[in-house]
Amino acid sequence: MLQEREEKIDAAVQKRVAAEAANIEKEAQEKARGSLSVEIQDLKNQLAETALQRDAAQKAELEVRTRARELDERARTLDLEAARKIDAERQKIQEAAAKRADEQYQLKLAEKEKQIQDAKKANEELKRKLEQGSQQLQGEVLELQLEEMLRSAFPTDQIEAVPKGVNGADLIHRVLSRSGRVCGMIVWESKCTKAWSEGWVPKLKDDQRKLAAEIAVLVSEVLPKDCSTFIHLNGIWVTSSQCAISLGAVLRMQLMQIASARAGAAGAKQKSEILYEYVVGSTELRHRVEAIAEAFIGMQTGLQEEKRAVQRQWARREKQIEQVISNTAGMYGELQALTGLPDLPALTASTHEPEASDDRNAVVVKLPSRELPL
């Protein structure tokens, strides 16, 4: 458009120049030679003005073209920025969608893992219950087997099974003589486990005391260390199921012999002999003395532990007091070096060692001015 305008301007200028030249030539012919130079100068001025106008038009056209190119470049830049923003938003949306999908996947994975763990726990619990039920069933089978073996081996004795759910031994075996007199009592306990437990012996010993039985026997599939058949352990006989009947026969015979000896000497006993028999041969007295002795031993052990704890506490307090005195003396010494304070007898005396007072339950730290009971 500017080019057409420029061409029109050039054509008009050329046309005007041609017309003016024709006029000048005509006027030149008509006018005197003196006025020709003025007209030529005027024409030159017009030509110069026309040239300036043309330069201005070209400069304006150049500015228009430059502005158009800048607008095109800006438009392309805006399109590029818009495309980049759209791509960035699309990337953010994709990343957010991927993150949500990953979170949902992780949530489902955690849910599946928890279900698997719950299933494993349920399986282990079921397995444990089955094993426990199996061990309990095996224990009941061993108890029934032991009862049947005792009844078969000693048909004249009284063998009584303790009901389920009642604390105590499994079987109570009352040994009877041929005349039907009770010669003594044996309590039987059966165990069917994979490992030996030291707590079985004192528990059976307590059951023996409650029933005032002369003998207690523990039949176990697993025996203590260094035992292959049977052993007398803390007043309790421990044996395997293979040796239970043989051991029971020996113990039964011993009870019958003791009962026979007691019966033979019963008619000639006086009060002193009865007392002597109670002291020497009574199983009940022995059980009572053992229970009292064990209680005293437990009390003595607890007392020793308390004594050691108190001694440790006394030692801690003594060390803390010595530390306080030492830090106080050091601090006062520093102040004395800086300010010239006088000496304190309480900090320079050598009577800081703790001494035991007449009270056995207190320790006294003696200082020059006071006593601190701990």
Order of alpha helices (4+ residues) and beta strands (2+ residues): alpha-alpha-beta-beta-beta-alpha-beta-beta-beta-alpha-alpha-alpha-alpha-beta-beta-beta
